[in-house]
Amino acid sequence: MKKTKIAIIYPKDSEAIFNKECEYPYGGGTLQMFLINKEMLKYDDLEVYSLIQGYENIDFDEKEDFNLENIFYPKEGIFRKILSFHRTISKIKPQVIIQRGLTIFSCFLALYCKLRRIKYVFMFAHDVESERKYQTSRKKCRFFFLLSRFTDLFVVQNDIQKESLLEKDKKRAIKIKKVLSLDTPKQKGEKKYDGIWIGRCEEPKRPGIFLDLVQANPKRKFIMICPMVEHFQELHKRIKKRANGYSNLEFYDYTKNEDIYYFIDLSKVLVTTSESEGDWPMVVLEAACLNVPTLSYSIYHKDLVEDYSGAVYTDSNFEKLNEQFNILIEDEKHLKEKGENAYKYVRENNFIDVNVKKLVDEIGRR
């Protein structure tokens, strides 16, 4: 049987998912690519390659199953990186390349793939990317026209992203929600925390709002997992200093990724304060797997909030955030119902096998 070769390009923050000892966290985009990659390995008619940067140590449970290829080393200059990437692609000769998250590299990669007659699949990581803007800086992507012209398949997460695309791009777009494994083992025991916040320490995630909630509820117990990222060191210092001043808050600026589920399961409510995300953040879906509902300060998607009633939206209003938080905590029956509804949502919308099959089938039709 002739196999289709697919190359999956991992984001630059992916080291932690391939090295258990790495102390830098990986993002939701990295986890998405890893889960998709892992599921595609089950297909007999696919030969899947994982394109990563040249990390010094590789140590993860599925190492023997993955076909890892270095595309370049982080400290190389731009021209050496381009040459190294070209050599890797020339060696493995993929028919399909999948990449997630808008960068200038995405745009020129679309052109490169067209010249090499490789199918290029681009996955939007955030709503603003479909508006031709970079996720972090919110600046316009001047070379988006290359992505628009030469991409074979766009993968969006929601209708917001699809509607933002040009009409000609919508015809090449499919909607696939974030995927995750639903076989998460639940812990046994009492809930230790009333509220939990998890996210990298970045301005758009607004960790300070969560600290306002902690301050407003001195008799409640909270936990915050807030690792530092490169461009927001000063913000992290301020958040950590403030967090350490609250006796009702446990603060972690680093925790192993496998411990995230453990802490979520010990919590009653997940609080998210981000300005916006690409659909629901992964942490919301991970919490839902554990029957933990979400209290969302600003992110609103009708499906989980209204259709399934598995999350509460507070319209960027702190008084409402505080009020709804206490309503959930004080009404055990209501809290349990919200958690069950959240689990039902991910069970019916985020099954990895169904969503990856949809992606594989669509690639085959292009």
C-alpha positions in Angstrom: 0.0 0.0 0.0 1.4 3.4 -1.0 1.2 5.7 2.0 0.5 9.4 2.0 3.3 11.3 3.6 2.2 14.1 6.0 4.5 16.5 7.8 3.3 18.3 10.9 5.2 21.4 11.9 5.3 22.1 15.6 5.4 25.6 17.1 8.6 26.9 18.6 7.4 26.4 22.2 7.0 22.6 21.7 10.1 21.4 23.6 8.3 20.5 26.8 6.0 18.1 25.0 9.0 16.1 23.7 11.1 16.4 26.9 9.7 15.6 30.3 12.5 17.5 32.0 11.9 20.8 30.2 10.6 23.5 32.6 9.2 25.8 29.9 5.4 25.2 29.3 4.0 24.4 25.9 0.9 26.1 24.6 -2.5 24.8 23.5 -1.4 24.9 19.8 1.4 22.5 20.5 -0.9 20.1 22.4 -3.3 20.2 19.5 -0.6 19.3 16.9 0.6 16.5 19.2 -2.8 15.0 19.6 -3.6 15.2 15.9 -0.2 13.7 15.1 -0.7 10.9 17.6 -4.2 10.0 16.2 -2.9 10.1 12.6 -0.3 7.5 13.5 -3.1 5.0 13.8 -3.9 5.3 10.1 -2.2 2.5 8.0 -2.3 4.6 4.8 -0.5 7.6 6.4 3.2 8.1 7.0 3.4 11.0 9.5 6.5 13.1 10.3 6.9 15.5 13.2 8.9 18.5 12.3 10.5 20.0 15.3 13.4 22.3 16.2 16.7 20.7 17.2 16.1 20.2 20.9 19.0 18.9 22.9 17.0 16.2 24.7 14.1 14.1 23.5 12.3 12.1 26.2 8.6 11.4 26.1 6.5 8.3 26.4 5.6 7.8 22.7 9.1 8.5 21.4 9.3 5.2 19.5 6.1 5.8 17.7 6.9 9.3 16.3 9.0 10.0 13.2 10.9 13.1 14.5 12.8 15.3 12.1 14.8 18.4 12.9 13.9 21.4 10.7 16.6 23.7 12.1 18.3 24.6 15.3 17.0 27.6 17.3 20.3 29.5 17.4 20.9 29.3 13.6 20.6 32.4 11.5 17.6 32.9 9.2 19.3 31.8 6.0 20.7 28.6 7.6 17.2 27.9 9.0 15.7 28.2 5.6 18.3 25.9 4.1 17.9 23.4 6.9 14.2 23.4 6.5 14.5 22.9 2.7 16.9 20.0 3.2 14.5 18.3 5.6 11.6 18.6 3.2 13.6 17.4 0.3 14.7 14.3 2.3 11.2 13.2 3.5 9.3 14.4 0.4 5.9 14.9 2.1 2.7 15.2 0.0 1.1 17.3 2.7 2.4 19.9 5.3 0.2 21.0 8.2 1.0 24.1 10.2 -0.9 26.0 12.9 -0.8 29.6 14.0 -0.1 32.7 11.8 3.4 33.9 11.4 5.3 35.4 8.5 6.7 31.8 8.0 3.1 30.6 7.4 2.7 32.9 4.4 6.0 32.0 2.7 5.5 28.4 3.5 2.2 28.5 1.5 4.2 29.8 -1.5 7.0 27.2 -0.9 4.5 24.4 -0.9 2.9 25.5 -4.1 6.3 25.6 -5.8 7.1 22.2 -4.5 3.6 20.8 -5.4 2.9 20.0 -1.7 -0.6 20.4 -0.3 -0.5 23.0 2.4 -3.0 22.9 5.3 -3.1 26.0 7.5 -4.9 25.8 10.9 -6.0 29.1 12.5 -5.0 29.2 16.2 -6.9 32.4 17.2 -9.9 34.4 16.0 -7.7 37.5 15.2 -5.6 35.5 12.7 -8.6 35.2 10.4 -8.7 39.0 10.4 -5.2 38.9 9.0 -3.6 39.8 12.3 -0.8 38.2 14.4 -2.1 36.7 17.6 0.4 38.3 20.0 1.1 41.8 18.5 -2.3 42.2 16.9 -0.5 43.8 13.9 -1.6 43.3 10.4 0.1 40.5 8.5 1.3 42.1 5.3 2.0 38.9 3.5 -1.4 37.2 4.3 -2.2 37.5 0.6 0.3 34.6 0.0 -1.5 32.5 2.5 -4.8 33.4 0.9 -3.6 32.6 -2.6 -1.6 29.4 -2.1 -3.1 27.5 0.8 -4.9 24.3 -0.2 -7.0 23.9 3.0 -7.9 26.3 5.8 -9.0 24.8 9.1 -11.0 27.1 11.3 -12.3 26.4 14.8 -15.6 28.3 14.7 -18.0 30.3 12.6 -16.4 33.6 13.7 -13.1 32.6 12.1 -14.8 31.4 8.9 -16.9 34.5 8.5 -13.8 36.7 8.7 -12.3 35.0 5.7 -12.7 36.3 2.2 -15.3 34.6 0.1 -12.7 32.8 -2.0 -11.0 31.5 1.2 -14.3 30.2 2.7 -14.6 27.8 -0.1 -11.3 26.1 1.0 -12.2 26.2 4.7 -13.5 23.5 7.0 -14.5 23.8 10.7 -12.9 21.4 13.1 -13.0 22.1 16.8 -10.1 21.6 19.1 -9.4 17.9 19.8 -8.6 16.2 23.0 -8.5 12.8 24.6 -11.5 12.1 26.9 -10.0 9.2 28.8 -8.7 11.5 31.6 -8.6 9.7 34.9 -10.5 11.5 37.6 -9.1 11.7 41.1 -11.0 10.5 44.2 -11.4 12.8 47.1 -12.8 16.2 48.2 -12.4 19.4 46.2 -9.6 21.4 47.7 -10.0 24.7 45.8 -13.0 26.8 45.0 -11.4 28.4 41.9 -8.5 27.7 39.6 -6.8 29.9 37.0 -4.3 28.4 34.5 -2.5 30.3 31.8 0.8 31.8 30.7 1.5 35.2 32.2 0.6 37.4 29.2 -1.3 40.7 29.1 -4.1 39.4 26.9 -4.9 36.7 29.5 -5.3 39.3 32.2 -4.2 37.3 35.3 -4.7 40.4 37.5 -8.5 40.1 37.2 -8.3 36.6 38.8 -6.3 38.1 41.6 -9.0 40.7 42.1 -11.4 37.8 42.5 -9.1 36.2 45.1 -8.9 39.5 47.0 -12.7 39.9 47.0 -13.2 36.4 48.5 -10.8 36.0 51.4 -12.7 33.0 52.8 -12.5 31.0 49.5 -9.5 28.9 48.5 -7.8 29.5 45.1 -5.0 28.1 43.1 -3.2 29.9 40.2 -0.7 28.3 37.7 0.9 31.2 35.9 4.3 30.4 34.2 6.4 33.3 32.9 6.9 33.9 29.1 9.6 35.6 27.3 8.1 39.0 26.5 6.2 39.5 29.8 8.8 39.0 32.5 7.9 42.3 34.3 4.2 41.4 34.3 5.1 38.0 35.9 7.1 39.6 38.6 4.2 41.9 39.5 1.6 39.1 39.4 3.8 36.7 41.5 4.5 39.4 44.1 0.9 40.3 44.4 -0.2 36.6 44.5 2.2 35.8 47.3 0.4 38.4 49.4 -2.8 36.4 49.6 -3.1 33.6 52.2 -6.0 32.0 50.4 -4.1 31.5 47.2 -1.6 28.9 46.2 0.6 30.2 43.4 2.7 28.2 41.0 4.9 29.7 38.3 5.8 26.3 37.1 4.2 22.8 37.3 4.6 19.7 35.2 2.0 19.5 32.4 0.8 16.1 33.6 -0.1 17.7 37.0 -2.5 20.2 35.3 -5.4 17.7 35.3 -4.6 16.8 38.9 -5.1 20.4 40.1 -8.1 21.0 37.9 -9.8 18.0 39.3 -9.2 19.3 42.8 -11.1 22.5 41.9 -14.7 23.4 41.7 -14.6 26.1 39.0 -12.2 27.1 36.3 -11.9 30.9 35.9 -10.7 32.3 32.6 -10.1 36.0 32.2 -8.6 36.1 28.6 -9.6 38.9 26.3 -10.2 36.4 23.5 -9.0 33.0 22.2 -9.3 30.8 19.2 -12.6 29.3 20.3 -12.5 27.9 23.8 -9.0 27.6 25.3 -7.7 24.0 25.7 -7.8 24.4 29.5 -11.5 25.0 29.4 -11.9 21.7 27.4 -9.6 19.9 29.8 -11.6 21.1 32.7 -14.8 20.0 31.0 -13.3 16.5 30.7 -13.2 16.4 34.5 -16.8 17.8 34.9 -15.4 21.2 36.0 -17.4 24.1 34.6 -15.9 27.4 33.5 -16.6 30.9 34.6 -15.6 33.1 31.6 -15.0 36.8 32.1 -14.8 37.8 28.4 -14.8 34.8 26.1 -18.3 34.0 24.8 -19.3 31.2 22.5 -23.0 30.3 22.4 -22.4 26.5 22.2 -20.9 25.8 25.7 -22.6 28.8 27.5 -26.2 28.5 26.2 -26.7 25.4 24.1 -25.1 23.1 26.7 -25.2 25.3 29.8 -21.7 24.2 30.8 -20.1 27.6 31.3 -21.1 31.0 32.7 -20.3 34.2 30.8 -20.0 37.5 32.8 -19.7 40.0 29.9 -16.4 41.5 31.2 -18.2 42.7 34.3 -16.2 42.1 37.5 -19.2 42.4 39.9 -21.0 39.8 37.8 -17.9 37.6 37.8 -17.8 37.7 41.6 -21.5 37.2 41.9 -21.7 34.2 39.6 -18.6 32.7 41.2 -20.2 32.6 44.6 -23.5 31.3 43.2 -21.7 28.4 41.7 -19.7 27.6 44.8 -22.7 27.9 47.2 -25.1 25.8 45.1 -23.6 22.3 44.9 -26.4 20.9 42.8 -26.1 23.7 40.3 -22.4 23.3 40.2 -22.7 19.6 39.5 -25.2 20.1 36.7 -22.9 22.7 35.0 -20.0 20.2 35.3 -22.0 17.4 33.7 -23.1 19.7 30.9 -19.5 20.7 30.3 -18.5 17.1 30.0 -21.4 16.4 27.6 -20.2 19.3 25.4 -16.7 17.9 24.9 -18.0 14.4 24.5 -20.2 15.5 21.6 -17.9 18.1 20.0 -14.2 17.3 20.7 -13.8 13.6 20.2 -10.3 13.3 18.6 -11.1 10.3 16.4 -14.1 11.9 14.7 -12.4 15.3 14.2 -9.1 13.9 12.9 -10.9 11.6 10.5 -12.8 14.6 9.1 -9.4 16.3 8.6 -7.8 13.3 6.9 -10.8 12.8 4.6 -10.8 16.4 3.6 -7.1 16.4 2.8 -7.7 13.3 0.6 -10.3 15.2 -1.4 -8.1 18.2 -2.1 
